[in-house]
Amino acid sequence: MDIQRFRISNLGHFQQLEADLTPSQLSSGNVTVFIGNNGAGKTSVLMALATSLSWFVARLRSEKGSGSPIPEDAILNGQVSASIDIAVFDDQGQFGNADADISDHLYHWTLTKTAKGKKASASSNLQDATRLAEHYRRRLTAQEDIGLPLVAFYPVERVVLDIPLKIKSKHSFLQLDGYDNSLNQGVDFRRFFEWFREREDSENETGLPEETLDTLLKSAGKGSDIWNMLQDMKVSSKDRQLTAVRTAIASFMPDFSNLRVRRKPRLHMSIDKDGKTLNVSQLSQGEKSLIALVGDIARRLAMMNPDMDNPLQGDGIVLIDEVDMHLHPSWQRRIIQQLMNTFPNCQFVLTTHSPLVISECKDALIYSLSDGEITMIPSQYGQDANTVLLDVMDTHIRNAEIAEQLNNALDSIQRGELNKARTLLSELAHILPSSNLELSKAKLLLRKQELRHEKNH
């Protein structure tokens, strides 16, 4: 399942906004990125998509289920109503229909909201959301071995403040429970860590604890019959859903492995980083957020695709606001490629403020939002961050005052106003570090001009 196209009318900042999402004729990738200044409406776009998709999820879970409404205060000022149109491609909806063509796989629905006391000019049409949901419910009723498409929204409120290990409520592991809180604004990762511990407790009850197996393996000769039997026991005792989560984290973050709950000397969650075992709470905010994000996507895919050999191959739609949040620049460069490598069949719709993120997008669609308008940006793959800042994000690559003073100094040198240039560069030398490259270049240029001047006189 993926979103092919959407249109927003009189919603948030936008009177009319429409765009194709990848994969499409515009790009064969599975990542679309929205950029723009704060307040440009990036989050509004993701929330609109999540709101529309919530009606499919609700009607998959219940025949007459209701998704999230468009908030009345989101209607554009001065307008009577707002609407969200979405076109979704899903090749499962015509399962068993040998005569189906490409148009039969498209589902289009419209969600509207009219302000109180106003006469509606249009109404919602959710028939296709219902029709697509009914397909999945029919096959689930027939107990067919089918996978469900992941639909999830991760807003900026996904920050991990602590690692809760006290289980507050009993979790269910049913297939449809993969949608629990998947589109709620303000989704937190408490549920992921609680789920992980409860699932691991269940895993440990089905066989010998992993630490015991590891001890026995060390004492048995490698390659012996006993060692092989213990190794098979270790593999077979693994919970498939936890295995998917552990595999995703190890794939996404190669330096990390073996996420687990430890009971001694006190209850805590640990992970191996560069061969050293650490308490997860010792990790940086960015590391914790990545583990929780990747782990939650993998958890939901595993729950929704119980019969897949590799549930990380499951498909779906994932919306992530400010994907670069809390990430070191080196991770900002890798984040999109790692998402695509780890979850190859998921469609990602992202927002970012980072030039490093979009300069690494080889097959992504990039849109810039500004003043209620949308502009498609040419591929920035391979561009340096300074070029992206200047050409795409309309942002100085350095402090504006410093840039102006440097330019003034260079202009003075070119005009032969060497005393003025010396004064400007002297002032900059008191502000900038001596290793500043642009200052060093300007000083070198000034010295060349001074030597020319001395030679001519």
C-alpha positions in Angstrom: 0.0 0.0 0.0 1.2 3.5 -0.8 -0.2 7.0 -1.2 0.0 8.0 -4.9 -1.4 11.5 -4.6 -3.1 13.9 -2.2 -4.9 17.2 -2.3 -5.6 19.5 0.7 -8.1 22.3 0.4 -8.6 25.2 2.8 -6.7 23.4 5.5 -4.0 24.9 7.8 -1.9 27.3 5.7 -3.1 26.0 2.4 -5.9 27.1 0.2 -5.0 24.4 -2.3 -2.1 22.0 -2.1 -1.6 18.8 -4.1 1.3 16.6 -4.9 2.3 13.2 -6.1 4.2 11.0 -3.7 6.9 8.4 -4.7 6.9 5.8 -6.0 5.4 7.4 -9.1 6.3 8.4 -12.6 8.4 11.2 -11.1 10.6 8.8 -9.1 11.0 5.1 -8.5 12.0 5.4 -4.9 9.8 5.1 -1.9 10.7 8.3 0.0 9.1 11.8 -0.2 10.6 14.7 1.8 9.0 18.0 2.6 11.2 20.9 3.6 10.4 24.5 4.6 10.8 27.1 7.3 9.1 26.7 10.7 5.4 27.4 10.2 5.5 26.5 6.5 3.0 23.7 7.0 5.2 20.5 6.9 3.6 19.0 10.0 0.1 20.0 8.7 0.7 17.9 5.6 1.7 14.8 7.6 -1.2 15.3 10.0 -3.6 15.6 7.0 -2.4 12.3 5.6 -2.6 10.6 9.0 -6.1 11.9 9.5 -7.3 10.6 6.1 -5.6 7.2 6.6 -7.1 6.8 10.0 -10.5 6.1 8.3 -9.1 3.1 6.5 -7.5 1.8 9.7 -10.7 2.3 11.7 -12.9 0.5 9.2 -10.4 -2.3 8.9 -10.7 -2.8 12.7 -14.5 -2.4 12.7 -17.1 -2.3 9.9 -18.5 1.1 11.0 -15.4 2.4 12.6 -14.7 6.2 12.6 -11.3 7.7 12.1 -10.1 11.1 13.2 -12.1 14.1 12.1 -10.5 17.3 10.6 -10.2 19.7 13.6 -12.5 22.7 13.1 -9.7 25.1 14.0 -7.6 23.7 11.2 -10.0 25.2 8.6 -8.3 28.1 6.7 -9.4 31.5 8.1 -12.3 32.9 6.2 -13.3 29.5 4.6 -16.4 27.5 5.3 -15.0 24.0 5.0 -11.8 22.0 4.5 -11.1 18.8 2.8 -8.5 16.1 2.3 -8.4 14.0 -0.8 -6.2 10.9 -1.0 -5.5 8.4 -3.7 -4.0 5.1 -2.4 -2.6 2.2 -4.4 -3.0 -1.3 -3.0 -2.5 -4.4 -5.0 -4.1 -6.6 -2.4 -7.6 -5.1 -2.8 -8.2 -7.1 -6.0 -6.7 -10.3 -4.7 -8.2 -13.2 -6.7 -9.5 -11.0 -9.5 -7.5 -12.1 -12.5 -9.1 -9.4 -14.7 -8.0 -6.5 -12.5 -6.0 -3.7 -14.2 -4.0 -0.9 -12.7 -7.0 1.3 -12.2 -8.7 -1.4 -10.0 -5.9 -1.1 -7.5 -6.5 2.6 -6.9 -8.7 3.8 -4.0 -9.7 7.4 -3.6 -11.6 8.9 -0.7 -12.4 12.4 0.6 -12.7 13.7 4.1 -14.4 17.1 4.7 -15.1 19.3 7.7 -17.5 22.3 7.7 -17.4 25.0 10.4 -20.3 25.1 12.8 -23.2 27.2 11.7 -22.1 27.1 8.1 -23.8 25.4 5.1 -21.7 22.5 3.8 -20.6 22.9 0.1 -19.2 19.3 0.0 -19.4 16.1 1.9 -17.1 13.3 2.8 -16.9 10.3 0.5 -15.3 7.4 2.2 -16.6 4.5 0.2 -13.2 3.4 -1.2 -11.7 3.5 2.3 -14.5 1.2 3.4 -14.2 -1.0 0.3 -10.5 -1.5 0.8 -10.9 -2.2 4.5 -13.7 -4.8 3.7 -11.3 -6.7 1.5 -8.8 -7.2 4.4 -11.6 -8.0 6.9 -13.1 -10.6 4.5 -9.8 -12.4 4.2 -9.1 -12.2 7.9 -12.5 -13.6 8.6 -11.7 -16.5 6.2 -8.6 -17.0 8.3 -6.4 -16.6 5.3 -2.7 -16.1 5.8 -2.5 -12.5 4.9 -0.3 -9.6 5.9 -1.7 -6.2 6.8 -0.2 -2.9 5.6 1.5 -0.8 8.3 0.1 2.7 8.7 2.0 4.8 11.2 2.6 8.5 12.1 5.6 9.5 14.2 5.3 13.2 15.3 7.9 15.3 16.9 6.6 14.2 20.3 8.3 10.9 20.0 11.2 11.9 22.3 12.3 9.1 24.7 12.7 10.6 28.2 13.1 7.4 30.1 13.0 3.6 29.7 10.0 2.3 31.6 10.3 -1.3 32.7 7.3 -1.6 35.0 4.5 -3.0 32.9 1.4 -0.9 33.5 -1.1 -3.0 31.5 -1.3 -6.3 29.8 -0.5 -6.2 26.1 -2.2 -8.2 23.3 -0.2 -9.7 20.5 -3.1 -10.0 18.0 -2.4 -9.1 14.4 -4.7 -6.0 14.4 -3.1 -4.7 17.6 -0.3 -3.6 15.3 -2.5 -0.5 14.6 -2.8 0.4 18.3 -1.9 4.1 18.7 -0.2 4.0 15.3 -1.7 7.3 14.1 -2.2 9.1 17.4 -0.5 12.5 17.6 1.8 12.4 20.5 2.5 8.6 20.2 5.1 7.7 22.8 7.5 4.8 23.0 6.6 3.7 26.5 4.4 1.1 24.9 7.3 -0.3 22.8 9.6 -0.8 25.8 6.7 -2.3 27.9 5.8 -4.6 25.0 9.5 -5.6 24.6 9.8 -6.7 28.2 6.5 -8.6 28.2 7.3 -10.3 25.0 10.8 -11.3 26.2 9.3 -12.7 29.4 7.1 -14.8 27.2 10.1 -15.9 25.1 12.1 -16.9 28.2 9.2 -19.0 29.5 9.2 -21.1 26.4 12.8 -22.3 26.9 16.0 -21.9 28.7 17.0 -18.3 29.4 19.5 -17.0 26.8 22.2 -16.4 29.5 21.9 -20.1 30.5 22.1 -21.2 26.9 25.2 -19.0 26.3 26.9 -20.5 29.4 26.2 -24.1 28.2 27.4 -23.3 24.7 30.7 -22.0 26.0 31.2 -25.2 28.0 30.3 -27.5 25.0 32.8 -28.0 22.3 32.0 -25.9 19.2 30.7 -28.1 16.5 29.9 -31.0 18.8 26.5 -32.7 18.8 25.6 -31.1 22.1 26.8 -27.6 20.8 24.7 -28.0 17.7 21.6 -29.1 19.7 22.0 -26.1 22.1 22.4 -23.8 19.1 19.2 -25.1 17.5 17.4 -24.8 20.8 18.6 -21.2 21.1 17.3 -20.3 17.6 14.0 -22.1 18.0 13.3 -20.5 21.3 13.5 -17.0 19.8 10.3 -15.0 19.6 9.7 -14.1 15.9 8.5 -10.7 16.7 11.5 -9.9 18.9 13.8 -11.4 16.3 12.4 -8.9 13.8 13.0 -6.0 16.1 16.5 -7.1 17.0 17.3 -7.7 13.3 16.0 -4.2 12.4 18.0 -2.5 15.0 21.2 -4.4 14.1 20.6 -3.6 10.4 19.8 0.1 11.0 22.5 0.7 13.6 25.4 -1.8 12.8 27.3 -0.8 16.0 24.3 -2.0 18.1 23.1 -5.5 18.8 21.4 -7.8 21.3 18.7 -5.5 22.8 17.4 -7.3 25.9 16.1 -6.9 29.4 18.5 -7.7 32.2 17.4 -8.7 35.7 20.7 -8.3 37.6 22.0 -6.5 39.5 18.7 -4.6 39.0 16.0 -4.6 36.3 17.1 -2.6 33.2 17.3 -2.8 29.4 20.7 -3.2 27.9 22.2 -3.3 24.4 25.6 -4.1 23.1 27.4 -1.1 21.5 30.8 -1.7 19.8 31.1 -4.9 21.8 30.4 -3.3 25.1 27.2 -3.9 27.1 25.4 -0.7 28.1 22.3 0.3 29.9 20.0 1.8 27.3 19.5 4.8 29.6 23.2 5.6 29.2 22.7 6.2 25.4 22.3 9.6 23.9 18.9 11.0 23.2 19.4 10.5 19.5 20.5 6.8 20.0 17.5 6.1 22.2 15.1 7.8 19.8 16.5 5.8 16.8 16.2 2.5 18.7 12.7 3.3 19.7 11.6 4.4 16.2 13.2 1.5 14.3 12.1 -0.9 17.0 8.5 0.3 16.9 8.2 0.1 13.1 9.7 -3.4 13.2 7.4 -4.5 16.0 4.3 -3.4 14.1 5.4 -5.0 10.9 6.1 -8.3 12.8 2.7 -8.2 14.4 0.9 -7.5 11.1 2.8 -10.1 9.1 2.8 -13.1 11.4 3.3 -15.6 8.5 6.1 -13.9 6.7 9.6 -15.4 6.9 10.9 -11.8 7.1 8.3 -9.4 8.4 10.6 -6.5 7.7 9.7 -7.1 4.1 6.1 -6.1 4.9 4.6 -3.0 3.2 2.9 0.1 4.5 3.0 3.8 4.9 5.2 5.5 7.5 5.0 9.3 8.2 7.9 10.8 10.2 8.0 14.5 11.3 11.5 16.0 11.6 13.3 12.8 10.8 16.6 14.5 11.7 15.5 15.3 15.2 18.3 14.6 17.8 20.6 13.1 15.2 24.3 13.7 14.8 25.2 15.0 11.3 26.7 11.6 10.4 23.4 10.0 11.1 21.4 12.7 9.3 23.4 11.6 6.2 22.5 7.9 6.6 18.9 8.1 7.9 17.0 7.8 4.7 19.2 5.1 3.1 19.0 3.1 6.3 15.2 3.4 6.4 15.0 2.1 2.8 17.5 -0.7 3.5 15.8 -1.9 6.7 12.2 -1.5 5.5 12.4 -1.9 1.7 8.7 -2.1 1.0 7.5 0.7 3.1 6.6 4.2 1.7 8.1 7.0 3.8 6.8 10.5 3.9 9.2 12.7 5.9 9.9 16.3 6.9 13.3 17.7 7.7 15.3 20.9 8.3 18.6 19.3 7.5 20.5 19.9 4.2 22.4 16.7 5.0 19.2 14.6 4.8 18.1 15.8 1.4 21.6 15.7 -0.1 21.7 12.0 0.5 18.3 11.3 -1.2 19.1 9.6 -4.5 15.6 8.5 -5.6 13.5 10.7 -3.4 10.9 13.4 -4.3 11.6 16.7 -2.5 9.1 19.4 -2.1 9.5 22.8 -0.6 6.6 24.6 1.2 6.5 28.3 1.4 3.6 30.8 1.8 1.0 28.2 1.2 2.6 27.0 -2.1 4.5 23.9 -3.0 7.5 23.6 -5.3 9.2 20.4 -6.5 13.0 20.6 -5.9 15.4 18.9 -8.3 17.4 16.1 -6.8 20.1 17.3 -4.4 21.9 14.0 -4.3 25.6 14.5 -4.0 25.4 18.2 -3.4 27.4 19.7 -0.5 25.5 21.0 2.5 26.5 24.7 1.8 25.0 24.5 -1.7 21.8 23.0 -0.4 21.5 25.7 2.3 22.0 28.5 -0.3 20.1 27.1 -3.3 17.3 25.2 -1.7 16.8 26.4 1.9 17.6 30.0 1.2 19.8 30.2 4.2 23.3 31.7 4.7 26.1 29.2 5.1 27.5 31.3 7.9 26.4 34.1 10.3 25.0 36.9 8.1 26.9 39.7 9.9 30.2 37.8 9.6 29.4 37.1 5.9 28.8 40.8 5.2 32.0 41.9 6.9 34.0 39.3 5.0 32.5 40.5 1.8 33.2 44.1 2.6 36.8 43.2 3.4 37.2 41.3 0.1 35.6 44.2 -1.8 38.0 46.6 -0.2 40.9 44.5 -1.2 39.7 44.4 -4.8 39.3 48.1 -4.9 42.8 48.7 -3.5 41.5 50.1 -0.2 44.1 48.2 1.8 43.9 50.2 5.0 40.2 49.7 5.2 40.6 46.0 4.5 43.2 45.6 7.2 40.8 47.2 9.7 38.0 44.9 8.8 40.1 41.8 8.9 41.6 42.9 12.2 38.1 43.2 13.7 37.2 39.7 12.3 40.4 38.3 13.8 39.2 39.2 17.3 35.9 37.4 16.6 36.7 34.3 14.6 39.1 31.5 15.5 42.6 31.7 13.9 41.8 28.5 12.0 38.9 30.1 10.1 39.4 29.2 6.5 37.7 32.2 4.9 39.6 34.6 7.2 42.9 33.0 6.3 42.0 33.3 2.5 41.2 36.9 2.9 44.4 37.6 4.8 46.4 35.8 2.1 44.7 37.8 -0.6 45.4 41.1 1.3 49.1 40.1 1.6 49.3 39.5 -2.1 47.8 42.9 -2.8 50.2 44.5 -0.4 53.2 42.9 -2.1 52.0 44.1 -5.5 51.5 47.6 -4.1 55.0 47.6 -2.7 56.5 46.4 -6.0 54.7 49.1 -8.0 55.9 51.8 -5.7 
